[in-house]
């Protein structure tokens, strides 16, 4: 439960900041991907899926640039 709360808090903080606007579509793509594999959007697993997928892809993109 604390992981979900932490994930939601972190996502809310990012959305409140100006840095997320450029990446908002990336968050939406991660949400769509997690929904496409059949994870219930109201479940804790969905939030974790979105968080993990977004940051895994972000990490890969940033490693590829260096």
For each residue, the residues with C-beta under 8 A, 3 or more apart:
1: 4 5 44
2: 5 6
3: 6 7 44 48
4: 1 7 8 44 47 48
5: 1 2 8 9
6: 2 3 9 10
7: 3 4 10 11 47 48 51
8: 4 5 11 12 47
9: 5 6 12 13
10: 6 7 13 14 51
11: 7 8 14 15 27 47 51
12: 8 9 15 16
13: 9 10 16 17
14: 10 11 17 19 20
15: 11 12 20 24
16: 12 13 20
17: 13 14 20
18: 21
19: 14 22 23
20: 14 15 16 17 23 24 27
21: 18 24
22: 19
23: 19 20 26 27 58
24: 15 20 21 27 28
25: 28 29
26: 23 29 30 54 57 58
27: 11 20 23 24 30 31 50 54
28: 24 25 31 32
29: 25 26 32 33
30: 26 27 33 34 49 50 53 54 57
31: 27 28 34 35 41 50
32: 28 29 35 36
33: 29 30 36 37 53
34: 30 31 37 39 41 46 49 50 53
35: 31 32 38 39 41 46
36: 32 33
37: 33 34 49
38: 35
39: 34 35 43 45 46 49
40: 43 45 46
41: 31 34 35 46
42: 46
43: 39 40 46 47
44: 1 3 4 47 48
45: 39 40 48 49
46: 34 35 39 40 41 42 43 49 50
47: 4 7 8 11 43 44 50 51
48: 3 4 7 44 45 51 52
49: 30 34 37 39 45 46 52 53
50: 27 30 31 34 46 47 53 54
51: 7 10 11 47 48 54 55
52: 48 49 55 56
53: 30 33 34 49 50 56 57
54: 26 27 30 50 51 57 58
55: 51 52 58 59
56: 52 53 59 60
57: 26 30 53 54 60 61
58: 23 26 54 55 61 62
59: 55 56 62 63
60: 56 57 63 64
61: 57 58 64 65
62: 58 59 65 66
63: 59 60 66
64: 60 61
65: 61 62
66: 62 63
